[in-house]
Amino acid sequence: MMDFFVAPSILLPGLSMPSCLATVPLFAANPFTEPVGVIHYLVVGAVLFTAGIACMTLKRNALGILMGIELVLNGANINFVAFSSSYLRGEGAPTLGLDGQVVALFVILLAAAEAAVALAITLNFYNNHATVDVDRADDLKG
């Protein structure tokens, strides 16, 4: 049984409180006991995205920065798939509901190409300078 908090009715004369605001749940529901919904996917995507941003800004190693970029892209992919969920579409939606999955597949292909090119550049820089520290990357002038 949930405990409810009854809001005090201190109102101006002639005004009444709407019935939907009269009782508010005192404690929010435990997210670990509820079925997995869209909000859970959005939270995981946001955590991955912020972890990737932190990794990109704090790492000085080129491989760490590449891992941060991959985390950002994977967090965005999870959000794309979550936003294409059947819970967020209307009943008479004329689409198949695969929009988010198609965009996520395109982002995965783009991330694979980006990783291949970035790793090739990083390996070339390591062969020339014996380090992958991005602060020494100003030597790459054409």
N, C-alpha and C positions, 0 to 999 in steps of 0.2 A: 504494500500500500504506500502510495506517495504522500508525503507531507505537503500540505499546501499553505501558502502564506496569503492571508486575506488582507488586501490592501485597505488601509484606513480610508474612510469616506469623509475626508476633509475637503469639501468642495464649496465653491461659491453658491450662494442661495440661488435656486432655480436650475442648477446644473446637476446632472446625475452621471455616475460613472458607467461606462459601457460594461455589459455583462462579461465580455471577453477579457476585460482587464481586471475584473473583480478578484479572480483567483489566479495566482501565478505559482508554478511549481517552485518549491523551495530549493530542491537540489536538481541539477541537470542529470539526465540519464547517463549511465556509464557507457562510454563508446565501445568498450571491450565486450560488453554483453549483448549489444544490438547486432542484428544482421549487417553484413557488409553492404554499404550503400555508396552512392556517388561521393558523398562527403569524405569517406575514408580514402578513396582514390585521389581526391583533390588534395588531401592532407599529405599523403605520401608523395605526390608530385611536387607539392610546395617544398617539402623537406628536401627532396632530391635537388630541386632547383636552387634552393638557398645554400645547400652544401656545395654544389658546383660553383656558385658565385664566390663563396668563401674560399674554395680551393683555387680558383683562378686568380683571386686577388692576393692570397697569402703565399702561394708557392713561388719560388724563384727558379725551380727546375722546370724545363720545358715539358717533360713527361707528366709532371704533376698538373701543369696547366692544361695539357691535352685531356687528362682524366677529368678535370673540372668541366671542360667543354662537353665531354660525353655525359657527365652527370646532368648538366643543364638541358641537353637535348633529350635525355631519357625522362627527366621530370616534365618537360613539355609534352613528350609523347604520351605519358600517362594521363595528363590533363586532356589532351586531344581525344583519347579513347573514352575518358570519363564523360566529357561533354557530349559525345555521340551516343550516350547511353539511352536506352529505351525509356528510362524514367523521366528524362528531360524533353523527350519528343511528345508531341500531341498525339491524340488517338488516331486521327486521320492523316498522319504524316505520309506524303507521297514518296518518300525516299526509303531505301533499304536500311538506312541507319549505319552505313559503313563509311561515312564521311571521315570520321576521326581515325578509323583504322587505315584508310587509304593515305591520309596525311601523315600518320605515324610511320607507315611503310616507306613513304617518300623521304621522311626525315632520317630513317634508319639507313637508307641507301646513300643519302647525302653525307651522313656521319661516317659511313664506311669509306667513302671517297676522300673525305676530309682527313680522316685518320691516316690513310695510306700516304697522302701527299705530305702531311705534317710529320709523320714518322720518317719519311725519306729526307726531308729537310733537316730534321733533328739528327739523324744518323750522319748526314753529310757534314753538319756543323761539328759533331763529335769527332769525326775523322780528322777534321782540320784543326780543331782547338783543344781536344781531349777533355772537354767539359760540355755540359748541356745547360749551363747557367745562362738565363736569359739576359742578365746584365751585360754579358760579353757579346751579345748578338749584334752590336753596332758595327762589327767588322764585315757584315754581309752587304757590301756596296758593290754594285754591278760593274 
